[in-house]
Amino acid sequence: MNYSDSERIDRVLQNMGLTKVNKMEDADLVIFNTCSVRQKAEDRVFGQMINIGKLRKKRPHLIAGITGCMVRKTSTKKSEEKDKLINRVSRNDFVFRIEDLPKLPGIINELWPDIKLNEPPEANIKNYFKINPVYTNKAQAFVPIGTGCDNFCTYCIVPYSRKREKSRPMDDVVKECDNLVKNGCLEITLLGQNVNSYGLSNLDKKTNEFKDVDMPFVRLLEQVDALKSKGLKRLRFTSNHPKDLSDELISAMARLETLMPYLHLPVQSGSDEMLKRMNRHYTADWYRDLIKKLRKAVPGIAISTDIIVGFCGETEEEFMDTYKLFEDIEWDMCYLAQYSTRKGTFASQYMEDDVPVNIKSERWHRLNEVLKRSALKGHKVFEGKDVEVLVEKCENGICEGRSEHFKTVVFDSEKNLTGTLQKIHVDRGREWQLEGTLIQEQL
Ligand code: SF4
């Protein structure tokens, strides 16, 4: 989501007449687009702000600001009502909520009164999603379909940082996708904190936008899939909440041609007690059945997940429930995290972070061993087969991209094939990637 937001920030700054530099040391204006899902990400921003202080000694006109999930209130040092970050990070000149992106030109002009910058048309836009992103990649694009979350998982800061769930109008999303495809985009990933409940949130119900629309997310997928006639090859979406993954969506995954056979479905824990404490609204067996349905509908589908180890009160027995679930399901990939308290969440206020750090680390390593085995097994399946790869980068004669099943594939090529679809014969499946040979270059 932040990646996509940065592309919108880029548009506003470019229209003000500013140009991008490659190194922070060369910049006159620095904006940190922050993530606050983990404490570490926040700490990194504070560390970078120390560097801003040092750079300002050489470049006194340098201004720096923060946006993204860490910000609650758009403000500068002069504002009457300030975000806490303004005082906490003294080298910081301004902060803005990403929804207030249209106000950014005004903030910059206020801080640089002597510099004549263009008045960008985006300053008059009310909804920041209406700002056209400067896409960083012609062949692949991320398109947000909504923002915020109503689920309040007890460990998560998103419902507080991104606020209530609100979906973008379907026509806006389809129009953005249509423009992308007309300009040569091959793969679109639809983004949201919980895409499955697109058009169904309380805020959505208060508008007429989704009135009488049955299964809005499936309808949206159908409309974007129809862009295959104009050249769209691949459609993905993330992230998903298991409780909202409907049978209709599963059947759409089987039916729609451009939808790729891959799904990220965060489970977080395999213990029913832990899932209750996390406020996840499903049980481990219910999740197991969901995976069975998915695998039946889309044979060979690759599935990844998120797991948090060491969440408040996690006993060895509860951890072993997660371990067993992992062995049963054999996810293709898992993003494993050791729990750390996020200030402002329900858990930080009412639950004790009581699992010792060494136990969290030990549990993480035990699960990582299971992951290595299941990831390797998931990759071995492809040995000897041909896969289609959308190439993401080529450096020093080695290209890397993703297969339809979202597997990382590497192969040799003297030519830079970035942004093209290529057929690759898979020679070897390793733990974290497939290695293959380019069959015949397709340009
Ligand atoms: S569904 Fe995802 S974004 Fe929403 S509260 Fe839960 S973990 Fe956070």
Boltz pocket constraint, residues with backbone or C-beta under 6 A from the ligand:
constraints:
  - pocket:
      binder: B
      contacts: [[A, 149], [A, 150], [A, 151], [A, 152], [A, 153], [A, 156], [A, 157], [A, 158], [A, 159], [A, 193], [A, 194], [A, 241]]
      max_distance: 6.0
